Amino acid sequence: MTEEFDSQYDVVVIGGGGSGLSAAVQAAKNGLSCAVLEKESQTGGSSAFAEGHAAFESDEQKKRGIVVTKEEGYTAYIDYSHWRCDPAIVNRFVENAATTICKMRDELGAVYEDVTITAPEQPDELVTWHLPEGEVARIIQLMEADARRRGVDIFLSTAATRILKGEDGRIRGVIARDADGQDVRLGARAVIVGTGGYAANPRMVDRYAKFKIGERLINVGGPGNTGDGITMMKEIGAVENPNIGTLLMFPLMRDKTITSHVNNAGMQPYLWVDRDGRRFTNEAVGLNFGHAGDLMAGLPDSLYWCILDKSAIDRLVTKGNEVGLGIYVRNYEKLVNLPAEIEADAADPKRTNVVKAETIAALAAGIGVNPEVLAAEVAEYNGYARAGVDGKFRKRPQDLLACETGPFYAIKMETGIMISMGAMKINDRMQALDAKGAVIPGLYCVGCDAGGLFGESYQLTVPGSANGFALTSGWLSADHIAGEIRAGAL
């Protein structure tokens, strides 16, 4: 029996973020009819918040005298994940990421201002972070405009609800719900799923992640990343990647922006104590905010307090920070807004995540910990600072700053999340696989919905990985679909 569809396309893309738009543009270039379904009122997803994307042996690197080989990139992913990533997918991404730079620049008009790293003192970081003018938000604009110019139908405020698969196992199309609440049936030879993962879905976080902290996480990524694509793919037989629980988490103040100087102060590798007032780590973990996020997720209540004295505040203002947060607060930036901002926060009776006190005992009372415990921890830490040797966690001498000059401040840092990664099992052609490892004909999965690039943790030593993979996996999937259609396989 012939199915009734409202419209018929070669390709329907579910999700209008970086991976979905990249796929749509390439599909149109390849002469395929294409529609994009985006449930939010605008395109972009979490890619709209990203600064740059990774590539290896790109001409942008070469013209700046930067040498990062594909072999180095491949080995970095393999080693960092302890071989838990999918080497075929890693190789496909590393091999093609530089082409993505050319596509965005030469075909769409993106201008790359810099190629850099995120943290100058982070060991083993590769110089792969390609920063376009206007950040990735500008690339989103360029891709959307190009897709529309090429005839791609982009349906906003339209959520896909079901992927249709025929009795023969082949993809038939998609059912979606439009802004008026009406069902729309779109036929398709292939469907590409790029819905951005499940970071905004606490129940899915608790189902898949190691730590059951979904309700406590502060989501700074796309609000639409609720795992819709994962659910729809599983309903038609696609299976999860073993590393589906991989999350990009980081320290963040609740109800603060990522440009806040108080928030950045709380990330500095000075003195951190847990919920009970005890020092728990070498704070230099903060040089890699992904590591810091993974660590704090397992702490009691998934939080820590950063303890600062007046001399630390003065240092951050006059000398600058030790570590920034992407391009939002630059590395070594002088936190000139910190004094006024932290005083205002401490004086605000509605805010409980910044406490000021003249003594350590009073500070302990303000954050709800035993004064004797906190006093002992601070005294021990100050002893290490005076000796220049951390006898507990071996922190670098330059990060051992005594905390002894009042007034004292405590900044509560909780666990933020940007994206989830590694959801569904795919092959290196971005095709979704079933429980037997067989391809589901016509079903493709890209970006943060796709598994394979990461192990248990996001890789900040290769900055721009998630967006690089999103943009690259998108066009790779569309290229493969075009080939399959030409060969009569779809």
Protein Blocks (a to p, Z undefined) as FASTA:
>chain_A
ZZddfbdcfbdcehjbfklmmmmmmmmmnopacddddfbfbehijmlmpmbdcdehiakl
mmnopacdfklmmmmmmmmnnopacfklmmmmmmmmmmmmmmmmmmnopacfbdcdfblk
lghiacfbccdehijmlmmmmmmmmmmmnopacdehiacfbdcddfkopafbdcdddfko
pacddddfbdcddehpamlmmklmmmmmmbdcklmpccfbdfklnolmmmmmmmnopacd
fklmpccdddddehiafkbmklmmmmpccbdcdfkopafbdfklmmpmklmmmmmmmpgh
iiacddddfklmmmmmmnopfbdehjlbcghiacfklmmmmmmmmmmmkbckbccdfbfk
lmmmmnopafklmmmmmmmmmmmmmnopafknopafklmccdfbccddddddddddfbde
hkbgcdfkopacdfkopacehiacehjlbghjbcfbccfklghklmmmmmmmmmmmmmmm
mmmmmnopZZ
